[in-house]
Amino acid sequence: MNKVFKALADPNRRQILDLLKTKDMHVNELLKYFSITQASLSHHLEILRSADLVIAEKKGQFVRYSLNTSVIESFLGALYTMFQK
C-alpha cells in the first residue's frame, strides 16, 4: 500500500490516472497534456506501473497504458476499512 501512496503523492501521476480513466493511451498521447519531457513522463509511468496502478501493454514498438482498476478498487477498499470506525 505504501507504493500506491507514494505514487499518488505526485500531481502529475494523479493527472495521468485521471487521463487514463477515459481511455488507454500511448506515451505520446499522454505527453500532449503535460509540459514535461518524455523521459519525465516515462519515469512517472514507471512509478505508477511499479505500484500496479497502470498496466503497460507493448504492441510492436509502442506501449499502451491503461488503468489497473482492480488494484485501484482494492486500494480504495483497504483505505475505507482503515478509517472505518
LUMVEXNU-886090 format. One record per residue: residue number from 1; residue in one letter; chain; z, y, x of N, C-alpha, C in turn. Coordinates in pm, whole numbers, m for minus. Layout:
<rs>
<r pos="NUM" code="A" unit="A" n_up="Z" n_north="Y" n_east="X" ca_up="Z" ca_north="Y" ca_east="X" c_up="Z" c_north="Y" c_east="X"/>
...
</rs>
This chain:
<rs>
<r pos="1" code="M" unit="A" n_up="0" n_north="m119" n_east="82" ca_up="0" ca_north="0" ca_east="0" c_up="0" c_north="126" c_east="87"/>
<r pos="2" code="N" unit="A" n_up="58" n_north="118" n_east="208" ca_up="60" ca_north="234" ca_east="297" c_up="m79" c_north="279" c_east="336"/>
<r pos="3" code="K" unit="A" n_up="m171" n_north="183" n_east="358" ca_up="m309" ca_north="219" ca_east="393" c_up="m373" c_north="300" c_east="280"/>
<r pos="4" code="V" unit="A" n_up="m343" n_north="263" n_east="158" ca_up="m400" ca_north="335" ca_east="44" c_up="m345" c_north="477" c_east="38"/>
<r pos="5" code="F" unit="A" n_up="m214" n_north="493" n_east="56" ca_up="m155" ca_north="626" ca_east="56" c_up="m217" c_north="713" c_east="166"/>
<r pos="6" code="K" unit="A" n_up="m231" n_north="656" n_east="285" ca_up="m290" ca_north="732" ca_east="396" c_up="m435" c_north="769" c_east="366"/>
<r pos="7" code="A" unit="A" n_up="m508" n_north="676" n_east="307" ca_up="m649" ca_north="704" ca_east="275" c_up="m659" c_north="815" c_east="170"/>
<r pos="8" code="L" unit="A" n_up="m568" n_north="816" n_east="75" ca_up="m573" ca_north="915" ca_east="m32" c_up="m516" c_north="1051" c_east="9"/>
<r pos="9" code="A" unit="A" n_up="m455" n_north="1059" n_east="126" ca_up="m393" ca_north="1183" ca_east="171" c_up="m496" c_north="1292" c_east="202"/>
<r pos="10" code="D" unit="A" n_up="m619" n_north="1253" n_east="231" ca_up="m721" ca_north="1350" ca_east="271" c_up="m806" c_north="1392" c_east="151"/>
<r pos="11" code="P" unit="A" n_up="m825" n_north="1524" n_east="131" ca_up="m903" ca_north="1570" ca_east="16" c_up="m1050" c_north="1525" c_east="20"/>
<r pos="12" code="N" unit="A" n_up="m1108" n_north="1513" n_east="139" ca_up="m1247" ca_north="1465" ca_east="149" c_up="m1258" c_north="1321" c_east="97"/>
<r pos="13" code="R" unit="A" n_up="m1161" n_north="1239" n_east="131" ca_up="m1165" ca_north="1099" ca_east="86" c_up="m1143" c_north="1090" c_east="m65"/>
<r pos="14" code="R" unit="A" n_up="m1058" n_north="1175" n_east="m119" ca_up="m1042" ca_north="1177" ca_east="m265" c_up="m1171" c_north="1221" c_east="m333"/>
<r pos="15" code="Q" unit="A" n_up="m1241" n_north="1316" n_east="m273" ca_up="m1368" ca_north="1361" ca_east="m330" c_up="m1473" c_north="1250" c_east="m323"/>
<r pos="16" code="I" unit="A" n_up="m1474" n_north="1174" n_east="m214" ca_up="m1566" ca_north="1060" ca_east="m202" c_up="m1542" c_north="963" c_east="m316"/>
<r pos="17" code="L" unit="A" n_up="m1416" n_north="929" n_east="m341" ca_up="m1383" ca_north="837" ca_east="m450" c_up="m1427" c_north="894" c_east="m585"/>
<r pos="18" code="D" unit="A" n_up="m1407" n_north="1024" n_east="m602" ca_up="m1447" ca_north="1088" ca_east="m727" c_up="m1599" c_north="1078" c_east="m747"/>
<r pos="19" code="L" unit="A" n_up="m1675" n_north="1096" n_east="m640" ca_up="m1821" ca_north="1086" ca_east="m649" c_up="m1865" c_north="942" c_east="m675"/>
<r pos="20" code="L" unit="A" n_up="m1797" n_north="847" n_east="m612" ca_up="m1836" ca_north="707" ca_east="m627" c_up="m1800" c_north="650" c_east="m765"/>
<r pos="21" code="K" unit="A" n_up="m1713" n_north="718" n_east="m837" ca_up="m1681" ca_north="668" ca_east="m971" c_up="m1799" c_north="685" c_east="m1067"/>
<r pos="22" code="T" unit="A" n_up="m1891" n_north="777" n_east="m1034" ca_up="m2008" ca_north="797" ca_east="m1120" c_up="m2120" c_north="700" c_east="m1087"/>
<r pos="23" code="K" unit="A" n_up="m2139" n_north="670" n_east="m957" ca_up="m2243" ca_north="575" ca_east="m916" c_up="m2224" c_north="536" c_east="m771"/>
<r pos="24" code="D" unit="A" n_up="m2281" n_north="422" n_east="m733" ca_up="m2280" ca_north="378" ca_east="m594" c_up="m2374" c_north="469" c_east="m514"/>
<r pos="25" code="M" unit="A" n_up="m2339" n_north="494" n_east="m387" ca_up="m2419" ca_north="586" ca_east="m306" c_up="m2428" c_north="543" c_east="m161"/>
<r pos="26" code="H" unit="A" n_up="m2537" n_north="588" n_east="m96" ca_up="m2554" ca_north="575" ca_east="48" c_up="m2488" c_north="696" c_east="115"/>
<r pos="27" code="V" unit="A" n_up="m2467" n_north="687" n_east="245" ca_up="m2406" ca_north="797" ca_east="320" c_up="m2485" c_north="926" c_east="301"/>
<r pos="28" code="N" unit="A" n_up="m2618" n_north="918" n_east="312" ca_up="m2699" ca_north="1039" ca_east="299" c_up="m2688" c_north="1103" c_east="161"/>
<r pos="29" code="E" unit="A" n_up="m2669" n_north="1023" n_east="58" ca_up="m2648" ca_north="1079" ca_east="m76" c_up="m2514" c_north="1151" c_east="m83"/>
<r pos="30" code="L" unit="A" n_up="m2411" n_north="1089" n_east="m27" ca_up="m2278" ca_north="1150" ca_east="m28" c_up="m2274" c_north="1277" c_east="55"/>
<r pos="31" code="L" unit="A" n_up="m2346" n_north="1278" n_east="165" ca_up="m2344" ca_north="1390" ca_east="259" c_up="m2385" c_north="1521" c_east="193"/>
<r pos="32" code="K" unit="A" n_up="m2467" n_north="1515" n_east="90" ca_up="m2513" ca_north="1636" ca_east="20" c_up="m2398" c_north="1714" c_east="m43"/>
<r pos="33" code="Y" unit="A" n_up="m2286" n_north="1647" n_east="m68" ca_up="m2173" ca_north="1710" ca_east="m135" c_up="m2067" c_north="1765" c_east="m39"/>
<r pos="34" code="F" unit="A" n_up="m2091" n_north="1750" n_east="92" ca_up="m1991" ca_north="1788" ca_east="192" c_up="m2051" c_north="1880" c_east="298"/>
<r pos="35" code="S" unit="A" n_up="m1967" n_north="1958" n_east="360" ca_up="m2011" ca_north="2040" ca_east="474" c_up="m1946" c_north="1984" c_east="601"/>
<r pos="36" code="I" unit="A" n_up="m1960" n_north="1852" n_east="619" ca_up="m1910" ca_north="1784" ca_east="738" c_up="m2025" c_north="1703" c_east="798"/>
<r pos="37" code="T" unit="A" n_up="m2007" n_north="1657" n_east="920" ca_up="m2113" ca_north="1580" ca_east="986" c_up="m2120" c_north="1439" c_east="928"/>
<r pos="38" code="Q" unit="A" n_up="m2231" n_north="1374" n_east="953" ca_up="m2246" ca_north="1236" ca_east="908" c_up="m2142" c_north="1147" c_east="976"/>
<r pos="39" code="A" unit="A" n_up="m2111" n_north="1177" n_east="1103" ca_up="m2010" ca_north="1099" ca_east="1174" c_up="m1874" c_north="1112" c_east="1107"/>
<r pos="40" code="S" unit="A" n_up="m1838" n_north="1233" n_east="1065" ca_up="m1710" ca_north="1254" ca_east="996" c_up="m1707" c_north="1180" c_east="863"/>
<r pos="41" code="L" unit="A" n_up="m1817" n_north="1189" n_east="789" ca_up="m1824" ca_north="1120" ca_east="661" c_up="m1813" c_north="969" c_east="680"/>
<r pos="42" code="S" unit="A" n_up="m1881" n_north="917" n_east="780" ca_up="m1874" ca_north="774" ca_east="809" c_up="m1731" c_north="733" c_east="846"/>
<r pos="43" code="H" unit="A" n_up="m1662" n_north="819" n_east="919" ca_up="m1522" ca_north="792" ca_east="955" c_up="m1435" c_north="786" c_east="829"/>
<r pos="44" code="H" unit="A" n_up="m1453" n_north="881" n_east="739" ca_up="m1377" ca_north="881" ca_east="613" c_up="m1408" c_north="755" c_east="532"/>
<r pos="45" code="L" unit="A" n_up="m1534" n_north="715" n_east="528" ca_up="m1572" ca_north="594" ca_east="454" c_up="m1510" c_north="470" c_east="517"/>
<r pos="46" code="E" unit="A" n_up="m1501" n_north="467" n_east="649" ca_up="m1439" ca_north="353" ca_east="717" c_up="m1291" c_north="343" c_east="682"/>
<r pos="47" code="I" unit="A" n_up="m1223" n_north="456" n_east="675" ca_up="m1081" ca_north="456" ca_east="637" c_up="m1065" c_north="406" c_east="493"/>
<r pos="48" code="L" unit="A" n_up="m1152" n_north="452" n_east="404" ca_up="m1148" ca_north="404" ca_east="265" c_up="m1180" c_north="255" c_east="257"/>
<r pos="49" code="R" unit="A" n_up="m1273" n_north="210" n_east="339" ca_up="m1309" ca_north="68" ca_east="341" c_up="m1194" c_north="m16" c_east="395"/>
<r pos="50" code="S" unit="A" n_up="m1128" n_north="32" n_east="501" ca_up="m1018" ca_north="m45" ca_east="558" c_up="m898" c_north="m52" c_east="463"/>
<r pos="51" code="A" unit="A" n_up="m888" n_north="44" n_east="372" ca_up="m783" ca_north="40" ca_east="268" c_up="m831" c_north="m36" c_east="145"/>
<r pos="52" code="D" unit="A" n_up="m951" n_north="m92" n_east="152" ca_up="m1013" ca_north="m168" ca_east="42" c_up="m1039" c_north="m85" c_east="m83"/>
<r pos="53" code="L" unit="A" n_up="m1048" n_north="46" n_east="m68" ca_up="m1076" ca_north="132" ca_east="m183" c_up="m1225" c_north="139" c_east="m214"/>
<r pos="54" code="V" unit="A" n_up="m1308" n_north="115" n_east="m112" ca_up="m1453" ca_north="111" ca_east="m134" c_up="m1508" c_north="m19" c_east="m78"/>
<r pos="55" code="I" unit="A" n_up="m1621" n_north="m58" n_east="m132" ca_up="m1693" ca_north="m176" ca_east="m85" c_up="m1822" c_north="m127" c_east="m20"/>
<r pos="56" code="A" unit="A" n_up="m1849" n_north="m176" n_east="100" ca_up="m1972" ca_north="m141" ca_east="172" c_up="m2065" c_north="m262" c_east="166"/>
<r pos="57" code="E" unit="A" n_up="m2183" n_north="m239" n_east="112" ca_up="m2281" ca_north="m347" ca_east="98" c_up="m2408" c_north="m308" c_east="172"/>
<r pos="58" code="K" unit="A" n_up="m2437" n_north="m380" n_east="280" ca_up="m2553" ca_north="m348" ca_east="362" c_up="m2678" c_north="m412" c_east="304"/>
<r pos="59" code="K" unit="A" n_up="m2781" n_north="m329" n_east="287" ca_up="m2912" ca_north="m376" ca_east="243" c_up="m3015" c_north="m317" c_east="338"/>
<r pos="60" code="G" unit="A" n_up="m3071" n_north="m402" n_east="423" ca_up="m3162" ca_north="m352" ca_east="525" c_up="m3086" c_north="m266" c_east="624"/>
<r pos="61" code="Q" unit="A" n_up="m3135" n_north="m146" n_east="646" ca_up="m3067" ca_north="m58" ca_east="741" c_up="m2971" c_north="39" c_east="672"/>
<r pos="62" code="F" unit="A" n_up="m2961" n_north="31" n_east="540" ca_up="m2875" ca_north="121" ca_east="464" c_up="m2750" c_north="49" c_east="416"/>
<r pos="63" code="V" unit="A" n_up="m2642" n_north="126" n_east="404" ca_up="m2517" ca_north="73" ca_east="349" c_up="m2488" c_north="149" c_east="221"/>
<r pos="64" code="R" unit="A" n_up="m2467" n_north="75" n_east="115" ca_up="m2436" ca_north="134" ca_east="m16" c_up="m2286" c_north="117" c_east="m40"/>
<r pos="65" code="Y" unit="A" n_up="m2222" n_north="228" n_east="m78" ca_up="m2078" ca_north="228" ca_east="m102" c_up="m2050" c_north="233" c_east="m252"/>
<r pos="66" code="S" unit="A" n_up="m1949" n_north="157" n_east="m292" ca_up="m1906" ca_north="157" ca_east="m432" c_up="m1754" c_north="150" c_east="m437"/>
<r pos="67" code="L" unit="A" n_up="m1699" n_north="191" n_east="m551" ca_up="m1554" ca_north="182" ca_east="m570" c_up="m1512" c_north="37" c_east="m584"/>
<r pos="68" code="N" unit="A" n_up="m1399" n_north="4" n_east="m525" ca_up="m1339" ca_north="m127" ca_east="m545" c_up="m1235" c_north="m110" c_east="m656"/>
<r pos="69" code="T" unit="A" n_up="m1283" n_north="m116" n_east="m778" ca_up="m1197" ca_north="m84" ca_east="m892" c_up="m1077" c_north="m177" c_east="m907"/>
<r pos="70" code="S" unit="A" n_up="m1092" n_north="m303" n_east="m866" ca_up="m979" ca_north="m395" ca_east="m881" c_up="m863" c_north="m355" c_east="m791"/>
<r pos="71" code="V" unit="A" n_up="m891" n_north="m309" n_east="m671" ca_up="m785" ca_north="m264" ca_east="m580" c_up="m722" c_north="m135" c_east="m632"/>
<r pos="72" code="I" unit="A" n_up="m805" n_north="m46" n_east="m682" ca_up="m753" ca_north="80" ca_east="m736" c_up="m663" c_north="52" c_east="m857"/>
<r pos="73" code="E" unit="A" n_up="m704" n_north="m37" n_east="m944" ca_up="m621" ca_north="m73" ca_east="m1060" c_up="m490" c_north="m137" c_east="m1017"/>
<r pos="74" code="S" unit="A" n_up="m495" n_north="m225" n_east="m917" ca_up="m372" ca_north="m289" ca_east="m866" c_up="m278" c_north="m186" c_east="m806"/>
<r pos="75" code="F" unit="A" n_up="m335" n_north="m91" n_east="m730" ca_up="m255" ca_north="14" ca_east="m668" c_up="m187" c_north="98" c_east="m775"/>
<r pos="76" code="L" unit="A" n_up="m262" n_north="138" n_east="m877" ca_up="m204" ca_north="220" ca_east="m983" c_up="m96" c_north="144" c_east="m1059"/>
<r pos="77" code="G" unit="A" n_up="m117" n_north="15" n_east="m1081" ca_up="m16" ca_north="m67" ca_east="m1146" c_up="111" c_north="m77" c_east="m1063"/>
<r pos="78" code="A" unit="A" n_up="96" n_north="m97" n_east="m933" ca_up="211" ca_north="m105" ca_east="m843" c_up="285" c_north="28" c_east="m837"/>
<r pos="79" code="L" unit="A" n_up="209" n_north="136" n_east="m836" ca_up="269" ca_north="270" ca_east="m834" c_up="348" c_north="295" c_east="m962"/>
<r pos="80" code="Y" unit="A" n_up="291" n_north="257" n_east="m1074" ca_up="359" ca_north="272" ca_east="m1203" c_up="489" c_north="192" c_east="m1203"/>
<r pos="81" code="T" unit="A" n_up="484" n_north="68" n_east="m1157" ca_up="601" ca_north="m18" ca_east="m1153" c_up="709" c_north="40" c_east="m1062"/>
<r pos="82" code="M" unit="A" n_up="666" n_north="99" n_east="m950" ca_up="760" ca_north="155" ca_east="m854" c_up="844" c_north="266" c_east="m916"/>
<r pos="83" code="F" unit="A" n_up="784" n_north="344" n_east="m1004" ca_up="854" ca_north="459" ca_east="m1061" c_up="904" c_north="437" c_east="m1203"/>
<r pos="84" code="Q" unit="A" n_up="888" n_north="316" n_east="m1252" ca_up="934" ca_north="283" ca_east="m1387" c_up="1086" c_north="268" c_east="m1386"/>
<r pos="85" code="K" unit="A" n_up="1150" n_north="313" n_east="m1491" ca_up="1297" ca_north="302" ca_east="m1498" c_up="1337" c_north="174" c_east="m1563"/>
</rs>
